[in-house]
Amino acid sequence: MVSEFAPELQFYFNPNCPYAQRSWIALLELNVNFKPIEIELGSDNKTDWFLALNPNGKVPVIQQGETIVYESLIVNEYLSEVFGGHLMPSEAGKRAWGRILMGRCDSHLVKLSYSYLSHKREEDSAKDEQLKQDLEAELRFLDQAIQKGGGTYFLGEELSLVDIAYVPFFQRISVTLPAFKHFDLKEKNLPYLNQWLEAIALRESCIKTSMNPEKIKEIYSHFLKIDYFKKVGIATQ
Ligand SMILES: N[C@@H](CCC(=O)N[C@@H](CS)C(=O)NCC(=O)O)C(=O)O
């Protein structure tokens, strides 16, 4: 239930943006009373008023009174601290491990999966194989990380900011890798990761914020045609 005493917070987002989805999930999990403001990418985010909120011109951004926070992982740490804190463990060592895993999402999983996705096998099959193996190694690392956590989620039995960091990207690659690379996570020997995928598929916050799989395919098919992920630096050349 949303508390009538929760301070009002503005959430600037775009429903197709995986980074904004991270903060959207955190807002729902923390039961925050927020006002969503949809930003059209390519126009609204280039305006002076938006650049005054986030000089990088990117979503997500949250504004709570005088406080403005951007960068999804930092937004989520802020939200967790201000609205209850239960999305990060109380033990400092576990929090540190959680932050290592969160940082690794963008530097490893996103980079490796979008590089493999963006690569055209017919141009260089050996490179395609290498990119696939690099991605598989990271998926094995994540599978073992979940096993090490000792529960369904990355840090144990409770959902944390670590899971929230990964959810939007796994939702997207679970659709795009089979569709465009014939690479199906379910067919790989990743028991802990596949169990995690099943758990997040049932979680209300993840369902409510997810993109329709057909829409993911449509948008990514266009992005892949125009080499978008390489152009914006998410995928390696
Ligand atoms: N590192 C940022 C990335 C945010 C990001 O790249 N957002 C994209 C949309 S998915 C955006 O706003 N792009 C607008 C632009 O670059 O013009 C975060 O974690 O918040």
The ligand as an ORCA input file, in Angstrom:
! r2SCAN-3c Opt
* xyz 0 1
  N      24.312      5.162    -16.823
  C      22.969      5.682    -16.971
  C      22.446      5.292    -18.329
  C      21.070      5.905    -18.609
  C      20.745      5.868    -20.104
  O      21.590      5.547    -20.940
  N      19.483      6.217    -20.440
  C      19.146      6.340    -21.839
  C      17.828      5.683    -22.185
  S      17.844      3.928    -21.978
  C      18.952      7.817    -22.182
  O      18.370      8.556    -21.426
  N      19.429      8.208    -23.354
  C      19.242      9.510    -23.859
  C      20.387      9.989    -24.679
  O      21.501      9.433    -24.504
  O      20.181     10.884    -25.465
  C      22.092      5.155    -15.834
  O      22.410      4.080    -15.292
  O      21.131      5.818    -15.451
*
